Amino acid sequence: MEQSGTSTPLTGAVQDLASEVVSALRSGGHSRVVRGATGIDGDDGITVAAVRILGPDVLLPSILLRTTPDTEDVALFEKAVTGFPPPPNASPASVWSHWAMTQALRRANASGGAYADGVPAGGEEPRTTWLEDASWQFLTHQLAVLGGLATPDGTSAVARIAARRPVDVARGFVRAVRRRDWLQAAAAGRWLVTLDGVPETLGLDAGLDFVDLMGGGDPRVALHLQAARLMRAGERG
Amino acid sequence: MTSAKFEIDVKEIQPTEVEAALDPAEADGVYRDSRECAALALAGGEGSVLLSPPTPRPKKG
């Protein structure tokens, strides 16, 4: 599908933030991500909410490029974790995204020591029951929503479920391309890069190039594609 | 963190808006056209699965 044309200040801020993450990934990891984003000003509510929505990917450059994240970015990331905890009726995607952020924050703070008050220590994983017997279509959709968990060192229960179903994720990738859902296709492709047992006949590299050609203008699509490329390069290098 | 100021700022955002963005529904698909097929052929060549005939459109009603 074409990406939604509707835009709010919040969705615009998320796009700007994603664009800055892509820039950091392409440039080799310049120090500031959030603070460098155009259209994002300071630590107002919209910026913090945008960080919460983009989730762990805000700190992705430091993970993939092995650089130290900017301290102000980490502080803002922390605000997003504490400011937008999952409500009691939160979706599994929201709960998992928040958990992944606490994990990323723990890594970012690893050299700095203590947690700020109110930030969970990123302990027990959320449940995965909603995903255990999911159809391949729903599995791919949910994995795409949680694309930020697809990292080289991702060892979550969600990643373990994905690892058991590479063919289903490959089917989901193809379906997303056919539906012109470039964001889902890019995120599914990113997951596939992390998985073993992906069918050779899929032509993943060509597929990712095609998604880039058709949907790469969307910063969130570009973010997943750039992450996939960097992980692919690391895998071959 | 300047918690008092931050709490005020966060009120600018509806939590439901954030939650909706974190778990978006899958929108209806739009199937590819011949222009995209041609682009795919140029972009790859190894994507045999991608180049297979598209699945039928779902019937309505």
Interface residues (C-beta under 8 A of the other chain):
Chain A: M1 E2 S4 T8 L10 T11 V14 D43 D44 G45 I46 V48 A49 R52 I53 G55 A75 E78 K79 T82 G83 F84 P86 P87 A90 S91 P92 A93 S94 S97 A116 H141 V145 A170 V174 R175 V177 R178 R179 R180 D181 Q184 P199 T201 L202 G203 D205 A206 G207 D209 F210 L213 M214
Chain B: M1 F6 D9 V10 K11 E12 I13 P15 E17 V18 E19 A21 L22 D23 P24 E26 A27 D28 G29 V30 Y31 R32 E36 A39 L40 A43 G44 G45 E46 G47 S48 V49 L50 P54 T55
